[in-house]
């Protein structure tokens, strides 16, 4: 994720009332980002929803498979790939 993308995401969540910015007492140049009470409620609701989904998935494919899936998704994937440059169409000779 680029810094610009993270900045846009934070500002969107601030606008939605889920995050707030506060001055960082350790640095005048930085700001702290923290959840608002509404953000805390949304976070807890999302956690409960994910736990319920994981229970349902475990009932279908088993706890071992869910644990393996979680381990695979949480493993370091390395650096993000760089987008490929768009290909230009080959020039066609005049007819």
Secondary structure, DSSP 8 states (H G I E B T S, - for coil): --HHHHHHHHHHHHHTTSEEEEEETTEEEEEEEEE-HHHHHHHHHHHHHHHHHHHHHHHHH-HHHHHHHHHHHHS---S----------------
